[in-house]
Amino acid sequence: MAIESACIPFPSEIIMPLSGWFLIKDRGRGYEYLLLAAFFGALGNLIGSLVAYYAGMWGGRPFLERYGRWVLITPRELDIADRWFGRYGEIAVFASRLLPVVRTFISLPAGIARMNVWRFSLLSFAGSFPWSFGLAWAGYLLGENWEDISRYLRPVSIPIAIGVVLLVCFFVYRRIREIRGA
């Protein structure tokens, strides 16, 4: 969970359900261990988030001003993002911890915006706990049926992955054209 929250896309959607299945269901433990699994999942998220937060705080804005064009970010967009994060940053940190994909990367802008680290930590942990609990609970409920679900999802997963890759390529192409045009 710490690896995922350090802006390295390593899916918690795999880690936490497995913890619910392996650590709880197979060993005959009760629901109280779901809370413990969620606590450690959220703690791992917080540790990784602090790594990304401090990376954003120490090098973020100057790095993006210098090399932003290589990651398709303009200085104008940085200013807009700073104003937006100053206004909605706290709710964004909490709410994004409940969303797939976005949750991995919210710590970096929080560090760049120099959000109060204690508030960031509290909101990050508070948002990560229900996410971790929900995924561990799903693993607890699915248990031995894990293999059956993967068999049903396999035929649709490849077309979805291809669609996502095509959308990302289209977005990058459009952004490059947009930035060059400006």
C-alpha positions, -999 to +999 in steps of 0.1 A: +000+000+000+029+023+007+043+017-028+010+026-044+007+059-024+043+069-033+030+076-069+040+041-082+009+025-098+008-007-078-029-015-074-044-017-039-073-033-057-052-065-056-034-061-023-063-054+001-088-081-012-060-106-009-054-095+027-091-100+034-090-134+019-056-148+030-051-132+063-087-133+076-110-158+058-085-187+054-074-185+090-109-184+105-106-150+119-136-127+124-147-093+113-126-075+138-095-084+118-110-065+088-106-034+109-070-043+116-063-050+079-079-017+070-058+001+097-025-013+083-037-007+047-044+030+056-011+032+075+008+019+045-010+045+023+000+072+047+037+062+047+038+062+009+018+094+007+043+112+029+071+102+006+052+116-024+042+147-004+078+156+006+090+149-030+064+174-042+072+199-014+110+198-020+112+197-057+077+199-072+070+235-083+105+244-095+109+210-112+075+214-130+083+249-141+115+238-156+105+204-171+067+206-171+065+206-209+079+171-209+049+159-188+025+181-207+020+208-180+022+245-188+031+273-163-004+287-167-019+253-157+004+252-127-011+285-115-046+273-120-039+241-101-023+260-072-054+282-069-077+252-072-057+232-046-056+262-022-094+264-023-104+227-024-072+209-013-084+194+019-116+179+005-096+168-026-071+148-004-099+131+015-122+124-014-094+113-038-083+086-013-117+070-020-112+069-058-092+045-078-062+059-098-065+094-085-057+082-050-022+072-061-012+107-072-030+132-049+000+134-025+023+151-050+001+182-056-005+184-018+032+187-013+036+211-042+009+233-027+026+229+007-005+218+025-001+215+063+015+181+067-005+172+098-038+180+081-027+161+050-017+131+071-050+130+090-071+135+058-051+109+039-054+083+066-091+091+071-098+086+034-076+056+030-092+036+059-127+031+043-110+023+009-088-003+026-117-017+047-140-020+016-114-039-004-104-062+025-141-069+031-146-077-006-118-102-003-133-116+029-167-121+011-153-135-021-130-160-004-126-191-025-147-176-053-118-154-063-109-177-092-145-178-105-147-140-107-115-137-126-128-163-151-158-140-158-138-108-159-110-121-182-130-118-215-138-081-208-105-071-192-085-071-224-109-049-244-111-025-215-073-024-212-070-017-249-096+010-247-078+027-218-045+026-237-061+041-268-077+069-247-044+077-230-026+078-264-054+101-278-051+124-248-013+127-250-015+133-288-041+161-282-021+176-254+010+178-275-008+194-303-025+219-279+008+229-262+026+233-295-003+254-309-001+277-279 
